[in-house]
Amino acid sequence: MKSFTALDKMTNSLVEGKVYRRSDFIDLTSNVDRNLKELVASGRLKKLQNGLYHCPKKTPFGEGLPNENDLLEKFLDDDHFVVYGPSMFNSLGLGTTQLYDKKVVFNRKRHGEMNLGGRAYTFYRWKEAPKKLSKEFLLVEMLNKLNDLAEDQESVLENVKSKLSDFNSLKLHNALNRFGTKSTQKKLKGLLKEINVSA
């Protein structure tokens, strides 16, 4: 009967499409770095970043990209984050129309531009982060980033003022206090005051 080596155990533990951290294999081998190099050399794993690996899944079009949520959760070692593109601000109906080829990861740990798993991201670190998107969060984040958008700011702010009643006031208050910059808090609270909505 064949005895299973540490490399065999690591190989048998792999699930196609899954993203792994180096630490996921610590209990399977006494020489994790050597065995990881062997798995990368054989094509069973793809190295994404230091300490981060992907077990590629074969598709009719070649190797599939890792699941975005799994990739980011493993990379950040945290599940408190949301991913959005500035183009999503257009869904708020506030007059923004520009399209942006960009993805932002609003999170608690990382900051800066990075290519990860075949995709380009801008990581934006904040003291806390939501676990899912809401239109109230998107409104606050749009105002946080308003100076960076190719939009008429005065027109957008007028639209925000006229559409504030479309947002859940409690959720908006919560999102503003948790995720709004000082400038955004001042701006949005001023608009809410003008239309007599408490914030």
Residue pairs with C-beta under 8 A, 6 or more apart in sequence:
4 12
6 28
6 29
6 30
6 31
6 35
7 29
7 35
7 38
7 39
9 28
9 29
10 25
10 28
10 29
10 35
10 36
10 39
11 39
11 44
13 25
13 28
14 20
14 39
14 44
14 45
14 55
15 55
16 55
16 56
16 57
16 58
17 55
17 56
17 57
17 64
17 66
17 67
18 54
18 55
18 66
18 70
19 48
19 52
19 53
19 54
19 55
19 66
19 67
19 70
19 71
19 74
19 75
19 117
20 45
20 52
20 53
20 54
20 55
20 74
21 51
21 52
21 53
21 74
21 77
22 32
22 33
22 36
22 51
22 52
22 53
23 51
25 32
25 35
25 36
26 32
29 35
36 45
36 47
36 53
39 45
39 53
40 46
40 47
40 53
43 56
44 55
45 53
45 54
45 55
45 56
46 53
46 54
46 55
46 56
46 63
47 53
48 54
48 66
48 71
48 75
48 116
48 117
49 75
49 116
52 74
52 75
54 66
54 71
54 117
56 63
56 64
57 63
57 64
58 64
65 117
65 118
65 119
66 117
68 83
68 117
68 119
69 83
71 116
71 117
72 81
72 83
72 105
72 107
72 116
72 121
73 79
73 81
75 110
75 116
76 105
76 107
76 108
76 109
76 110
77 109
78 107
78 108
78 109
79 131
80 107
80 108
80 128
80 129
80 130
80 131
81 105
81 106
81 107
81 108
81 129
81 131
82 105
82 106
82 129
82 130
82 131
82 132
82 133
82 137
83 103
83 104
83 105
83 106
83 121
84 103
84 104
84 106
84 133
84 138
84 141
85 100
85 101
85 102
85 103
85 104
86 98
86 100
86 102
86 104
86 142
86 145
86 148
86 149
87 98
87 99
87 100
88 133
88 138
89 96
89 138
89 142
89 149
90 96
90 97
90 98
90 99
91 135
91 138
92 135
92 138
92 139
92 142
92 163
93 159
93 163
93 166
94 139
94 142
94 156
94 159
94 160
94 163
95 151
95 152
95 155
95 156
95 159
96 142
96 149
96 151
96 156
97 151
98 149
98 150
98 151
102 120
102 122
103 119
103 120
103 121
103 122
104 121
104 122
104 123
104 124
105 121
105 122
105 123
105 124
106 124
106 126
106 129
106 130
106 141
106 179
107 123
107 124
107 125
107 126
107 129
108 125
108 126
108 127
108 128
108 129
109 125
110 123
110 125
111 123
111 124
111 125
112 122
112 123
113 120
113 121
113 122
113 123
114 120
114 121
114 123
115 121
126 179
128 178
128 179
129 179
130 137
130 175
130 178
130 179
134 171
134 175
135 167
136 167
136 168
136 171
136 172
136 174
136 175
137 175
137 179
139 160
139 167
139 172
139 175
140 172
140 175
140 176
140 179
140 180
140 184
140 188
141 179
142 149
142 156
143 160
143 180
143 184
143 187
143 188
144 179
144 180
144 181
144 183
144 184
146 153
146 156
147 153
149 156
157 187
157 191
160 188
160 191
161 191
161 194
161 195
164 172
164 191
164 192
164 195
164 197
165 195
165 197
169 197
169 198
169 199
172 188
172 199
173 198
173 199
176 184
176 185
176 188
176 189
176 199
177 185
180 188
188 199
189 199
192 198
192 199
193 199
